[in-house]
Amino acid sequence: MQDQTDDRTLITRIAGQDQAALRALLGRHQLRVYRFVLRIVRREAVAEEVTNEVFLEAWRNAGSYEARSSVGTWLLSIAHNRAVSTLRRRREETIDEESAGAIADDGDDPEVVAQKLDKAEAMRRCIAALSAEHRTIIDLVYYHEKSINEVSEILNIPLNTVKTRMFYARKKLSELLAAAGIDRGWP
């Protein structure tokens, strides 16, 4: 609770154009926001750019922060919206079928991959194979330790939708882990 109070104090100071407060807020939340964005956009350079935009938006809008949620939740909500907008704007590069067919497949079969990777790496790969909606729910709940209510706020979706997505995300993740050769479906 002390961190939330400190974060709110920082936001108040940022609203008064206090750059030291912004640096302190960056120190507390930048890595978490970056990792969250990276899981959505899947490109480091884009994640860095979006993370910078999140804190720039926090700088510009600190005065309108209403404290209905924690500062961390507010920042992740901004991050989610920015990341999704970035994905919508990004144009996919097209590869013609002939060029794609010429690319050699050097990948190992699933059994070899599972043998090479430790459990944490296998978990990351399985999470990456989830749909974007499921991946985001898992990320917020398990990596950012957000409650279902906070996830609902961050993503701006109904609470029951979060619960349903969580159920199906865990089910799919369990199946993917089993297919990767990990006995325990869910830790």
TIVO-2410 file (N, C-alpha, C; in nm, 3 decimals):
# residues 187
REC num residu      c1      c2      c3 atome chaine
REC   1      M   0.082  -0.119   0.000     N      A
REC   1      M   0.000   0.000   0.000    CA      A
REC   1      M   0.087   0.125   0.000     C      A
REC   2      Q   0.205   0.117   0.067     N      A
REC   2      Q   0.296   0.230   0.071    CA      A
REC   2      Q   0.343   0.268  -0.070     C      A
REC   3      D   0.372   0.166  -0.154     N      A
REC   3      D   0.416   0.193  -0.291    CA      A
REC   3      D   0.309   0.268  -0.369     C      A
REC   4      Q   0.181   0.230  -0.348     N      A
REC   4      Q   0.072   0.299  -0.419    CA      A
REC   4      Q   0.064   0.445  -0.376     C      A
REC   5      T   0.082   0.469  -0.246     N      A
REC   5      T   0.080   0.606  -0.195    CA      A
REC   5      T   0.196   0.684  -0.254     C      A
REC   6      D   0.315   0.623  -0.255     N      A
REC   6      D   0.432   0.688  -0.312    CA      A
REC   6      D   0.412   0.715  -0.461     C      A
REC   7      D   0.356   0.617  -0.533     N      A
REC   7      D   0.330   0.635  -0.676    CA      A
REC   7      D   0.233   0.750  -0.699     C      A
REC   8      R   0.131   0.759  -0.617     N      A
REC   8      R   0.033   0.867  -0.633    CA      A
REC   8      R   0.097   1.003  -0.604     C      A
REC   9      T   0.188   1.005  -0.507     N      A
REC   9      T   0.262   1.127  -0.478    CA      A
REC   9      T   0.348   1.166  -0.598     C      A
REC  10      L   0.410   1.067  -0.659     N      A
REC  10      L   0.491   1.093  -0.778    CA      A
REC  10      L   0.405   1.150  -0.891     C      A
REC  11      I   0.287   1.093  -0.910     N      A
REC  11      I   0.197   1.143  -1.016    CA      A
REC  11      I   0.158   1.289  -0.989     C      A
REC  12      T   0.132   1.320  -0.863     N      A
REC  12      T   0.099   1.458  -0.827    CA      A
REC  12      T   0.215   1.551  -0.859     C      A
REC  13      R   0.335   1.507  -0.827     N      A
REC  13      R   0.455   1.587  -0.856    CA      A
REC  13      R   0.477   1.599  -1.008     C      A
REC  14      I   0.452   1.489  -1.080     N      A
REC  14      I   0.467   1.491  -1.226    CA      A
REC  14      I   0.368   1.589  -1.288     C      A
REC  15      A   0.247   1.594  -1.232     N      A
REC  15      A   0.147   1.690  -1.281    CA      A
REC  15      A   0.199   1.833  -1.267     C      A
REC  16      G   0.288   1.855  -1.169     N      A
REC  16      G   0.350   1.985  -1.151    CA      A
REC  16      G   0.480   2.000  -1.228     C      A
REC  17      Q   0.501   1.910  -1.328     N      A
REC  17      Q   0.618   1.914  -1.416    CA      A
REC  17      Q   0.750   1.883  -1.344     C      A
REC  18      D   0.746   1.798  -1.242     N      A
REC  18      D   0.866   1.757  -1.168    CA      A
REC  18      D   0.935   1.642  -1.241     C      A
REC  19      Q   1.047   1.671  -1.307     N      A
REC  19      Q   1.117   1.570  -1.385    CA      A
REC  19      Q   1.179   1.461  -1.297     C      A
REC  20      A   1.221   1.496  -1.178     N      A
REC  20      A   1.277   1.396  -1.086    CA      A
REC  20      A   1.171   1.292  -1.050     C      A
REC  21      A   1.048   1.336  -1.035     N      A
REC  21      A   0.939   1.243  -1.005    CA      A
REC  21      A   0.916   1.149  -1.123     C      A
REC  22      L   0.926   1.201  -1.244     N      A
REC  22      L   0.911   1.116  -1.362    CA      A
REC  22      L   1.022   1.012  -1.367     C      A
REC  23      R   1.145   1.053  -1.337     N      A
REC  23      R   1.257   0.957  -1.335    CA      A
REC  23      R   1.233   0.849  -1.230     C      A
REC  24      A   1.180   0.886  -1.115     N      A
REC  24      A   1.151   0.789  -1.010    CA      A
REC  24      A   1.041   0.692  -1.055     C      A
REC  25      L   0.938   0.744  -1.120     N      A
REC  25      L   0.830   0.659  -1.171    CA      A
REC  25      L   0.884   0.564  -1.278     C      A
REC  26      L   0.970   0.614  -1.364     N      A
REC  26      L   1.034   0.529  -1.465    CA      A
REC  26      L   1.112   0.416  -1.399     C      A
REC  27      G   1.188   0.450  -1.298     N      A
REC  27      G   1.267   0.350  -1.227    CA      A
REC  27      G   1.182   0.239  -1.167     C      A
REC  28      R   1.067   0.274  -1.121     N      A
REC  28      R   0.978   0.175  -1.058    CA      A
REC  28      R   0.902   0.089  -1.159     C      A
REC  29      H   0.861   0.148  -1.271     N      A
REC  29      H   0.766   0.079  -1.358    CA      A
REC  29      H   0.813   0.052  -1.500     C      A
REC  30      Q   0.925   0.108  -1.543     N      A
REC  30      Q   0.964   0.097  -1.683    CA      A
REC  30      Q   0.986  -0.047  -1.727     C      A
REC  31      L   1.057  -0.126  -1.649     N      A
REC  31      L   1.086  -0.264  -1.689    CA      A
REC  31      L   0.957  -0.346  -1.699     C      A
REC  32      R   0.868  -0.330  -1.604     N      A
REC  32      R   0.742  -0.404  -1.605    CA      A
REC  32      R   0.658  -0.365  -1.727     C      A
REC  33      V   0.650  -0.236  -1.754     N      A
REC  33      V   0.573  -0.189  -1.870    CA      A
REC  33      V   0.638  -0.241  -1.999     C      A
REC  34      Y   0.770  -0.233  -2.007     N      A
REC  34      Y   0.841  -0.280  -2.127    CA      A
REC  34      Y   0.814  -0.428  -2.152     C      A
REC  35      R   0.826  -0.510  -2.049     N      A
REC  35      R   0.803  -0.654  -2.065    CA      A
REC  35      R   0.660  -0.683  -2.107     C      A
REC  36      F   0.566  -0.610  -2.050     N      A
REC  36      F   0.425  -0.627  -2.086    CA      A
REC  36      F   0.404  -0.593  -2.233     C      A
REC  37      V   0.458  -0.480  -2.275     N      A
REC  37      V   0.442  -0.436  -2.414    CA      A
REC  37      V   0.513  -0.534  -2.508     C      A
REC  38      L   0.631  -0.580  -2.470     N      A
REC  38      L   0.706  -0.673  -2.554    CA      A
REC  38      L   0.628  -0.801  -2.581     C      A
REC  39      R   0.557  -0.848  -2.482     N      A
REC  39      R   0.476  -0.970  -2.502    CA      A
REC  39      R   0.361  -0.946  -2.599     C      A
REC  40      I   0.319  -0.823  -2.613     N      A
REC  40      I   0.211  -0.792  -2.706    CA      A
REC  40      I   0.266  -0.767  -2.847     C      A
REC  41      V   0.367  -0.682  -2.859     N      A
REC  41      V   0.415  -0.643  -2.992    CA      A
REC  41      V   0.521  -0.737  -3.047     C      A
REC  42      R   0.591  -0.809  -2.960     N      A
REC  42      R   0.689  -0.912  -2.996    CA      A
REC  42      R   0.811  -0.861  -3.073     C      A
REC  43      R   0.840  -0.735  -3.060     N      A
REC  43      R   0.960  -0.678  -3.122    CA      A
REC  43      R   1.020  -0.579  -3.024     C      A
REC  44      E   1.148  -0.599  -2.990     N      A
REC  44      E   1.212  -0.518  -2.887    CA      A
REC  44      E   1.212  -0.369  -2.919     C      A
REC  45      A   1.247  -0.334  -3.042     N      A
REC  45      A   1.253  -0.192  -3.079    CA      A
REC  45      A   1.115  -0.126  -3.067     C      A
REC  46      V   1.015  -0.197  -3.111     N      A
REC  46      V   0.878  -0.144  -3.103    CA      A
REC  46      V   0.836  -0.133  -2.955     C      A
REC  47      A   0.872  -0.233  -2.876     N      A
REC  47      A   0.837  -0.231  -2.733    CA      A
REC  47      A   0.904  -0.112  -2.663     C      A
REC  48      E   1.029  -0.084  -2.698     N      A
REC  48      E   1.098   0.031  -2.638    CA      A
REC  48      E   1.028   0.161  -2.676     C      A
REC  49      E   0.990   0.172  -2.802     N      A
REC  49      E   0.922   0.292  -2.849    CA      A
REC  49      E   0.788   0.311  -2.779     C      A
REC  50      V   0.710   0.203  -2.769     N      A
REC  50      V   0.579   0.211  -2.704    CA      A
REC  50      V   0.596   0.244  -2.556     C      A
REC  51      T   0.695   0.185  -2.491     N      A
REC  51      T   0.721   0.213  -2.349    CA      A
REC  51      T   0.751   0.361  -2.329     C      A
REC  52      N   0.832   0.418  -2.417     N      A
REC  52      N   0.860   0.562  -2.408    CA      A
REC  52      N   0.732   0.643  -2.425     C      A
REC  53      E   0.647   0.602  -2.519     N      A
REC  53      E   0.520   0.672  -2.540    CA      A
REC  53      E   0.430   0.665  -2.417     C      A
REC  54      V   0.433   0.551  -2.347     N      A
REC  54      V   0.351   0.534  -2.226    CA      A
REC  54      V   0.390   0.638  -2.121     C      A
REC  55      F   0.521   0.652  -2.098     N      A
REC  55      F   0.565   0.746  -1.994    CA      A
REC  55      F   0.552   0.891  -2.040     C      A
REC  56      L   0.561   0.915  -2.169     N      A
REC  56      L   0.534   1.049  -2.221    CA      A
REC  56      L   0.387   1.084  -2.199     C      A
REC  57      E   0.299   0.987  -2.225     N      A
REC  57      E   0.157   1.010  -2.201    CA      A
REC  57      E   0.128   1.031  -2.052     C      A
REC  58      A   0.197   0.954  -1.967     N      A
REC  58      A   0.182   0.972  -1.822    CA      A
REC  58      A   0.226   1.114  -1.782     C      A
REC  59      W   0.334   1.161  -1.841     N      A
REC  59      W   0.383   1.297  -1.815    CA      A
REC  59      W   0.279   1.401  -1.854     C      A
REC  60      R   0.223   1.382  -1.974     N      A
REC  60      R   0.125   1.479  -2.025    CA      A
REC  60      R  -0.008   1.474  -1.949     C      A
REC  61      N  -0.047   1.356  -1.902     N      A
REC  61      N  -0.181   1.338  -1.845    CA      A
REC  61      N  -0.181   1.313  -1.694     C      A
REC  62      A  -0.071   1.339  -1.628     N      A
REC  62      A  -0.064   1.315  -1.483    CA      A
REC  62      A  -0.170   1.395  -1.409     C      A
REC  63      G  -0.198   1.513  -1.456     N      A
REC  63      G  -0.298   1.596  -1.391    CA      A
REC  63      G  -0.439   1.541  -1.400     C      A
REC  64      S  -0.464   1.454  -1.497     N      A
REC  64      S  -0.598   1.397  -1.512    CA      A
REC  64      S  -0.610   1.258  -1.448     C      A
REC  65      Y  -0.502   1.210  -1.383     N      A
REC  65      Y  -0.508   1.081  -1.313    CA      A
REC  65      Y  -0.608   1.092  -1.198     C      A
REC  66      E  -0.706   1.001  -1.197     N      A
REC  66      E  -0.816   1.010  -1.100    CA      A
REC  66      E  -0.802   0.916  -0.981     C      A
REC  67      A  -0.698   0.835  -0.977     N      A
REC  67      A  -0.669   0.745  -0.864    CA      A
REC  67      A  -0.779   0.641  -0.842     C      A
REC  68      R  -0.851   0.606  -0.949     N      A
REC  68      R  -0.951   0.499  -0.936    CA      A
REC  68      R  -0.885   0.362  -0.931     C      A
REC  69      S  -0.761   0.353  -0.979     N      A
REC  69      S  -0.683   0.231  -0.975    CA      A
REC  69      S  -0.541   0.269  -0.936     C      A
REC  70      S  -0.458   0.168  -0.912     N      A
REC  70      S  -0.319   0.198  -0.877    CA      A
REC  70      S  -0.249   0.260  -0.997     C      A
REC  71      V  -0.140   0.327  -0.971     N      A
REC  71      V  -0.062   0.390  -1.078    CA      A
REC  71      V  -0.010   0.281  -1.173     C      A
REC  72      G   0.033   0.168  -1.117     N      A
REC  72      G   0.081   0.058  -1.201    CA      A
REC  72      G  -0.026   0.008  -1.297     C      A
REC  73      T  -0.147  -0.004  -1.248     N      A
REC  73      T  -0.259  -0.047  -1.332    CA      A
REC  73      T  -0.287   0.058  -1.438     C      A
REC  74      W  -0.284   0.185  -1.401     N      A
REC  74      W  -0.306   0.294  -1.495    CA      A
REC  74      W  -0.201   0.291  -1.606     C      A
REC  75      L  -0.074   0.272  -1.570     N      A
REC  75      L   0.033   0.267  -1.669    CA      A
REC  75      L   0.017   0.146  -1.762     C      A
REC  76      L  -0.019   0.030  -1.706     N      A
REC  76      L  -0.038  -0.088  -1.790    CA      A
REC  76      L  -0.157  -0.071  -1.883     C      A
REC  77      S  -0.259   0.000  -1.839     N      A
REC  77      S  -0.374   0.028  -1.924    CA      A
REC  77      S  -0.332   0.115  -2.042     C      A
REC  78      I  -0.254   0.218  -2.013     N      A
REC  78      I  -0.202   0.303  -2.121    CA      A
REC  78      I  -0.116   0.218  -2.215     C      A
REC  79      A  -0.031   0.133  -2.156     N      A
REC  79      A   0.059   0.048  -2.235    CA      A
REC  79      A  -0.019  -0.046  -2.325     C      A
REC  80      H  -0.124  -0.105  -2.273     N      A
REC  80      H  -0.205  -0.197  -2.353    CA      A
REC  80      H  -0.267  -0.123  -2.472     C      A
REC  81      N  -0.325  -0.008  -2.445     N      A
REC  81      N  -0.388   0.069  -2.552    CA      A
REC  81      N  -0.287   0.112  -2.657     C      A
REC  82      R  -0.170   0.158  -2.614     N      A
REC  82      R  -0.065   0.199  -2.708    CA      A
REC  82      R  -0.015   0.081  -2.791     C      A
REC  83      A   0.006  -0.034  -2.725     N      A
REC  83      A   0.058  -0.151  -2.796    CA      A
REC  83      A  -0.041  -0.201  -2.900     C      A
REC  84      V  -0.167  -0.207  -2.863     N      A
REC  84      V  -0.270  -0.252  -2.957    CA      A
REC  84      V  -0.281  -0.154  -3.074     C      A
REC  85      S  -0.276  -0.025  -3.047     N      A
REC  85      S  -0.280   0.075  -3.154    CA      A
REC  85      S  -0.161   0.061  -3.247     C      A
REC  86      T  -0.046   0.034  -3.190     N      A
REC  86      T   0.075   0.015  -3.271    CA      A
REC  86      T   0.061  -0.106  -3.361     C      A
REC  87      L   0.006  -0.214  -3.308     N      A
REC  87      L  -0.013  -0.333  -3.390    CA      A
REC  87      L  -0.111  -0.308  -3.504     C      A
REC  88      R  -0.213  -0.229  -3.477     N      A
REC  88      R  -0.311  -0.198  -3.583    CA      A
REC  88      R  -0.248  -0.116  -3.694     C      A
REC  89      R  -0.159  -0.025  -3.658     N      A
REC  89      R  -0.095   0.061  -3.757    CA      A
REC  89      R   0.013  -0.011  -3.837     C      A
REC  90      R   0.074  -0.108  -3.774     N      A
REC  90      R   0.187  -0.176  -3.839    CA      A
REC  90      R   0.140  -0.257  -3.959     C      A
REC  91      R   0.207  -0.238  -4.067     N      A
REC  91      R   0.174  -0.315  -4.186    CA      A
REC  91      R   0.266  -0.435  -4.193     C      A
REC  92      E   0.205  -0.549  -4.216     N      A
REC  92      E   0.281  -0.673  -4.226    CA      A
REC  92      E   0.354  -0.677  -4.359     C      A
REC  93      E   0.478  -0.718  -4.355     N      A
REC  93      E   0.554  -0.737  -4.478    CA      A
REC  93      E   0.506  -0.864  -4.544     C      A
REC  94      T   0.489  -0.857  -4.674     N      A
REC  94      T   0.442  -0.974  -4.746    CA      A
REC  94      T   0.560  -1.045  -4.810     C      A
REC  95      I   0.557  -1.175  -4.804     N      A
REC  95      I   0.658  -1.259  -4.868    CA      A
REC  95      I   0.585  -1.345  -4.968     C      A
REC  96      D   0.634  -1.344  -5.092     N      A
REC  96      D   0.566  -1.427  -5.190    CA      A
REC  96      D   0.593  -1.574  -5.160     C      A
REC  97      E   0.505  -1.660  -5.204     N      A
REC  97      E   0.511  -1.802  -5.172    CA      A
REC  97      E   0.640  -1.867  -5.221     C      A
REC  98      E   0.691  -1.822  -5.333     N      A
REC  98      E   0.814  -1.880  -5.387    CA      A
REC  98      E   0.932  -1.851  -5.295     C      A
REC  99      S   0.941  -1.727  -5.247     N      A
REC  99      S   1.049  -1.692  -5.154    CA      A
REC  99      S   1.033  -1.765  -5.022     C      A
REC 100      A   0.911  -1.775  -4.974     N      A
REC 100      A   0.887  -1.844  -4.847    CA      A
REC 100      A   0.922  -1.992  -4.858     C      A
REC 101      G   0.895  -2.052  -4.972     N      A
REC 101      G   0.927  -2.193  -4.991    CA      A
REC 101      G   1.077  -2.219  -4.997     C      A
REC 102      A   1.155  -2.118  -5.033     N      A
REC 102      A   1.300  -2.134  -5.043    CA      A
REC 102      A   1.370  -2.124  -4.908     C      A
REC 103      I   1.301  -2.078  -4.806     N      A
REC 103      I   1.361  -2.065  -4.673    CA      A
REC 103      I   1.368  -2.203  -4.610     C      A
REC 104      A   1.489  -2.241  -4.570     N      A
REC 104      A   1.509  -2.374  -4.511    CA      A
REC 104      A   1.451  -2.378  -4.370     C      A
REC 105      D   1.394  -2.492  -4.336     N      A
REC 105      D   1.339  -2.513  -4.202    CA      A
REC 105      D   1.446  -2.584  -4.119     C      A
REC 106      D   1.517  -2.506  -4.037     N      A
REC 106      D   1.624  -2.562  -3.954    CA      A
REC 106      D   1.575  -2.599  -3.815     C      A
REC 107      G   1.445  -2.587  -3.791     N      A
REC 107      G   1.391  -2.612  -3.658    CA      A
REC 107      G   1.393  -2.760  -3.621     C      A
REC 108      D   1.406  -2.782  -3.492     N      A
REC 108      D   1.400  -2.918  -3.440    CA      A
REC 108      D   1.256  -2.962  -3.428     C      A
REC 109      D   1.236  -3.091  -3.422     N      A
REC 109      D   1.100  -3.139  -3.399    CA      A
REC 109      D   1.063  -3.109  -3.253     C      A
REC 110      P   0.935  -3.113  -3.220     N      A
REC 110      P   0.891  -3.074  -3.085    CA      A
REC 110      P   0.959  -3.153  -2.972     C      A
REC 111      E   0.986  -3.279  -2.994     N      A
REC 111      E   1.049  -3.359  -2.888    CA      A
REC 111      E   1.191  -3.311  -2.859     C      A
REC 112      V   1.266  -3.282  -2.964     N      A
REC 112      V   1.403  -3.234  -2.946    CA      A
REC 112      V   1.403  -3.097  -2.878     C      A
REC 113      V   1.311  -3.011  -2.919     N      A
REC 113      V   1.302  -2.878  -2.860    CA      A
REC 113      V   1.275  -2.889  -2.710     C      A
REC 114      A   1.180  -2.974  -2.674     N      A
REC 114      A   1.145  -2.991  -2.532    CA      A
REC 114      A   1.264  -3.044  -2.453     C      A
REC 115      Q   1.345  -3.130  -2.514     N      A
REC 115      Q   1.462  -3.184  -2.445    CA      A
REC 115      Q   1.569  -3.078  -2.426     C      A
REC 116      K   1.582  -2.987  -2.519     N      A
REC 116      K   1.685  -2.883  -2.513    CA      A
REC 116      K   1.650  -2.770  -2.416     C      A
REC 117      L   1.524  -2.742  -2.403     N      A
REC 117      L   1.483  -2.626  -2.325    CA      A
REC 117      L   1.452  -2.663  -2.181     C      A
REC 118      D   1.483  -2.572  -2.091     N      A
REC 118      D   1.442  -2.593  -1.954    CA      A
REC 118      D   1.294  -2.555  -1.941     C      A
REC 119      K   1.238  -2.581  -1.828     N      A
REC 119      K   1.094  -2.561  -1.811    CA      A
REC 119      K   1.052  -2.415  -1.831     C      A
REC 120      A   1.133  -2.322  -1.786     N      A
REC 120      A   1.097  -2.181  -1.801    CA      A
REC 120      A   1.090  -2.140  -1.948     C      A
REC 121      E   1.186  -2.186  -2.026     N      A
REC 121      E   1.186  -2.154  -2.169    CA      A
REC 121      E   1.067  -2.219  -2.238     C      A
REC 122      A   1.038  -2.343  -2.202     N      A
REC 122      A   0.923  -2.411  -2.261    CA      A
REC 122      A   0.793  -2.337  -2.226     C      A
REC 123      M   0.786  -2.287  -2.105     N      A
REC 123      M   0.668  -2.212  -2.062    CA      A
REC 123      M   0.653  -2.085  -2.146     C      A
REC 124      R   0.763  -2.012  -2.167     N      A
REC 124      R   0.757  -1.890  -2.248    CA      A
REC 124      R   0.711  -1.920  -2.390     C      A
REC 125      R   0.760  -2.028  -2.446     N      A
REC 125      R   0.720  -2.064  -2.582    CA      A
REC 125      R   0.571  -2.100  -2.588     C      A
REC 126      C   0.524  -2.172  -2.489     N      A
REC 126      C   0.383  -2.211  -2.487    CA      A
REC 126      C   0.294  -2.087  -2.470     C      A
REC 127      I   0.335  -1.995  -2.386     N      A
REC 127      I   0.258  -1.872  -2.368    CA      A
REC 127      I   0.257  -1.794  -2.499     C      A
REC 128      A   0.369  -1.791  -2.569     N      A
REC 128      A   0.376  -1.720  -2.697    CA      A
REC 128      A   0.284  -1.781  -2.801     C      A
REC 129      A   0.253  -1.910  -2.788     N      A
REC 129      A   0.166  -1.977  -2.884    CA      A
REC 129      A   0.018  -1.950  -2.858     C      A
REC 130      L  -0.014  -1.891  -2.744     N      A
REC 130      L  -0.153  -1.858  -2.714    CA      A
REC 130      L  -0.200  -1.743  -2.802     C      A
REC 131      S  -0.330  -1.729  -2.814     N      A
REC 131      S  -0.385  -1.614  -2.887    CA      A
REC 131      S  -0.346  -1.487  -2.812     C      A
REC 132      A  -0.351  -1.374  -2.879     N      A
REC 132      A  -0.312  -1.247  -2.818    CA      A
REC 132      A  -0.396  -1.218  -2.693     C      A
REC 133      E  -0.525  -1.244  -2.699     N      A
REC 133      E  -0.612  -1.217  -2.584    CA      A
REC 133      E  -0.574  -1.304  -2.465     C      A
REC 134      H  -0.549  -1.432  -2.491     N      A
REC 134      H  -0.514  -1.524  -2.382    CA      A
REC 134      H  -0.375  -1.491  -2.328     C      A
REC 135      R  -0.282  -1.460  -2.415     N      A
REC 135      R  -0.146  -1.427  -2.373    CA      A
REC 135      R  -0.148  -1.304  -2.283     C      A
REC 136      T  -0.226  -1.206  -2.318     N      A
REC 136      T  -0.233  -1.083  -2.239    CA      A
REC 136      T  -0.290  -1.110  -2.100     C      A
REC 137      I  -0.394  -1.190  -2.093     N      A
REC 137      I  -0.455  -1.225  -1.964    CA      A
REC 137      I  -0.353  -1.297  -1.876     C      A
REC 138      I  -0.287  -1.398  -1.930     N      A
REC 138      I  -0.187  -1.475  -1.854    CA      A
REC 138      I  -0.074  -1.382  -1.808     C      A
REC 139      D  -0.029  -1.296  -1.896     N      A
REC 139      D   0.078  -1.204  -1.864    CA      A
REC 139      D   0.040  -1.113  -1.747     C      A
REC 140      L  -0.076  -1.053  -1.754     N      A
REC 140      L  -0.117  -0.961  -1.649    CA      A
REC 140      L  -0.138  -1.030  -1.515     C      A
REC 141      V  -0.201  -1.148  -1.517     N      A
REC 141      V  -0.232  -1.216  -1.392    CA      A
REC 141      V  -0.108  -1.280  -1.329     C      A
REC 142      Y  -0.029  -1.350  -1.409     N      A
REC 142      Y   0.081  -1.427  -1.351    CA      A
REC 142      Y   0.215  -1.354  -1.350     C      A
REC 143      Y   0.243  -1.271  -1.448     N      A
REC 143      Y   0.370  -1.200  -1.449    CA      A
REC 143      Y   0.363  -1.064  -1.382     C      A
REC 144      H   0.248  -0.999  -1.390     N      A
REC 144      H   0.232  -0.868  -1.329    CA      A
REC 144      H   0.148  -0.874  -1.202     C      A
REC 145      E   0.104  -0.993  -1.166     N      A
REC 145      E   0.029  -1.018  -1.043    CA      A
REC 145      E  -0.090  -0.924  -1.026     C      A
REC 146      K  -0.164  -0.905  -1.134     N      A
REC 146      K  -0.283  -0.821  -1.129    CA      A
REC 146      K  -0.405  -0.908  -1.098     C      A
REC 147      S  -0.497  -0.852  -1.025     N      A
REC 147      S  -0.621  -0.923  -0.994    CA      A
REC 147      S  -0.710  -0.924  -1.118     C      A
REC 148      I  -0.812  -1.008  -1.114     N      A
REC 148      I  -0.906  -1.014  -1.225    CA      A
REC 148      I  -0.974  -0.878  -1.245     C      A
REC 149      N  -1.006  -0.811  -1.134     N      A
REC 149      N  -1.066  -0.678  -1.142    CA      A
REC 149      N  -0.973  -0.578  -1.209     C      A
REC 150      E  -0.844  -0.582  -1.173     N      A
REC 150      E  -0.748  -0.491  -1.234    CA      A
REC 150      E  -0.730  -0.521  -1.383     C      A
REC 151      V  -0.729  -0.649  -1.419     N      A
REC 151      V  -0.717  -0.687  -1.560    CA      A
REC 151      V  -0.836  -0.632  -1.637     C      A
REC 152      S  -0.954  -0.641  -1.578     N      A
REC 152      S  -1.074  -0.588  -1.641    CA      A
REC 152      S  -1.060  -0.438  -1.667     C      A
REC 153      E  -1.004  -0.366  -1.569     N      A
REC 153      E  -0.981  -0.222  -1.586    CA      A
REC 153      E  -0.878  -0.194  -1.693     C      A
REC 154      I  -0.766  -0.265  -1.689     N      A
REC 154      I  -0.655  -0.240  -1.782    CA      A
REC 154      I  -0.700  -0.263  -1.926     C      A
REC 155      L  -0.770  -0.374  -1.949     N      A
REC 155      L  -0.811  -0.409  -2.084    CA      A
REC 155      L  -0.944  -0.347  -2.125     C      A
REC 156      N  -1.012  -0.288  -2.027     N      A
REC 156      N  -1.142  -0.225  -2.053    CA      A
REC 156      N  -1.242  -0.325  -2.111     C      A
REC 157      I  -1.248  -0.442  -2.045     N      A
REC 157      I  -1.344  -0.546  -2.084    CA      A
REC 157      I  -1.418  -0.592  -1.959     C      A
REC 158      P  -1.537  -0.652  -1.974     N      A
REC 158      P  -1.614  -0.695  -1.858    CA      A
REC 158      P  -1.540  -0.801  -1.775     C      A
REC 159      L  -1.568  -0.801  -1.647     N      A
REC 159      L  -1.507  -0.894  -1.553    CA      A
REC 159      L  -1.529  -1.040  -1.595     C      A
REC 160      N  -1.650  -1.073  -1.636     N      A
REC 160      N  -1.678  -1.211  -1.676    CA      A
REC 160      N  -1.603  -1.251  -1.802     C      A
REC 161      T  -1.574  -1.156  -1.889     N      A
REC 161      T  -1.494  -1.185  -2.008    CA      A
REC 161      T  -1.352  -1.221  -1.966     C      A
REC 162      V  -1.299  -1.149  -1.869     N      A
REC 162      V  -1.165  -1.179  -1.817    CA      A
REC 162      V  -1.163  -1.320  -1.759     C      A
REC 163      K  -1.265  -1.354  -1.681     N      A
REC 163      K  -1.271  -1.487  -1.619    CA      A
REC 163      K  -1.278  -1.597  -1.725     C      A
REC 164      T  -1.360  -1.575  -1.827     N      A
REC 164      T  -1.375  -1.674  -1.934    CA      A
REC 164      T  -1.244  -1.691  -2.010     C      A
REC 165      R  -1.182  -1.579  -2.046     N      A
REC 165      R  -1.054  -1.587  -2.118    CA      A
REC 165      R  -0.948  -1.655  -2.034     C      A
REC 166      M  -0.949  -1.628  -1.903     N      A
REC 166      M  -0.852  -1.690  -1.814    CA      A
REC 166      M  -0.872  -1.842  -1.811     C      A
REC 167      F  -0.995  -1.885  -1.804     N      A
REC 167      F  -1.026  -2.029  -1.803    CA      A
REC 167      F  -0.972  -2.096  -1.930     C      A
REC 168      Y  -1.005  -2.039  -2.045     N      A
REC 168      Y  -0.963  -2.100  -2.171    CA      A
REC 168      Y  -0.812  -2.085  -2.195     C      A
REC 169      A  -0.754  -1.977  -2.148     N      A
REC 169      A  -0.609  -1.959  -2.161    CA      A
REC 169      A  -0.535  -2.065  -2.080     C      A
REC 170      R  -0.580  -2.089  -1.959     N      A
REC 170      R  -0.515  -2.191  -1.875    CA      A
REC 170      R  -0.534  -2.330  -1.934     C      A
REC 171      K  -0.651  -2.355  -1.988     N      A
REC 171      K  -0.677  -2.486  -2.049    CA      A
REC 171      K  -0.586  -2.508  -2.170     C      A
REC 172      K  -0.577  -2.408  -2.257     N      A
REC 172      K  -0.492  -2.418  -2.377    CA      A
REC 172      K  -0.345  -2.428  -2.338     C      A
REC 173      L  -0.304  -2.351  -2.239     N      A
REC 173      L  -0.166  -2.356  -2.193    CA      A
REC 173      L  -0.131  -2.493  -2.137     C      A
REC 174      S  -0.223  -2.552  -2.066     N      A
REC 174      S  -0.203  -2.687  -2.013    CA      A
REC 174      S  -0.183  -2.787  -2.127     C      A
REC 175      E  -0.264  -2.774  -2.232     N      A
REC 175      E  -0.251  -2.863  -2.349    CA      A
REC 175      E  -0.117  -2.842  -2.418     C      A
REC 176      L  -0.076  -2.718  -2.434     N      A
REC 176      L   0.050  -2.687  -2.500    CA      A
REC 176      L   0.169  -2.740  -2.420     C      A
REC 177      L   0.162  -2.726  -2.289     N      A
REC 177      L   0.270  -2.776  -2.203    CA      A
REC 177      L   0.279  -2.928  -2.210     C      A
REC 178      A   0.164  -2.993  -2.211     N      A
REC 178      A   0.163  -3.139  -2.222    CA      A
REC 178      A   0.223  -3.182  -2.356     C      A
REC 179      A   0.189  -3.111  -2.463     N      A
REC 179      A   0.244  -3.143  -2.595    CA      A
REC 179      A   0.394  -3.118  -2.601     C      A
REC 180      A   0.444  -3.025  -2.519     N      A
REC 180      A   0.587  -2.995  -2.514    CA      A
REC 180      A   0.662  -3.092  -2.424     C      A
REC 181      G   0.588  -3.185  -2.362     N      A
REC 181      G   0.652  -3.287  -2.279    CA      A
REC 181      G   0.667  -3.250  -2.133     C      A
REC 182      I   0.596  -3.149  -2.090     N      A
REC 182      I   0.601  -3.111  -1.949    CA      A
REC 182      I   0.484  -3.177  -1.880     C      A
REC 183      D   0.516  -3.261  -1.780     N      A
REC 183      D   0.413  -3.340  -1.713    CA      A
REC 183      D   0.309  -3.256  -1.641     C      A
REC 184      R   0.353  -3.156  -1.566     N      A
REC 184      R   0.259  -3.072  -1.493    CA      A
REC 184      R   0.202  -2.971  -1.590     C      A
REC 185      G   0.071  -2.979  -1.613     N      A
REC 185      G   0.008  -2.888  -1.708    CA      A
REC 185      G   0.008  -2.745  -1.660     C      A
REC 186      W  -0.019  -2.724  -1.535     N      A
REC 186      W  -0.025  -2.587  -1.482    CA      A
REC 186      W   0.049  -2.585  -1.349     C      A
REC 187      P   0.144  -2.492  -1.334     N      A
REC 187      P   0.229  -2.492  -1.213    CA      A
REC 187      P   0.151  -2.474  -1.085     C      A
***
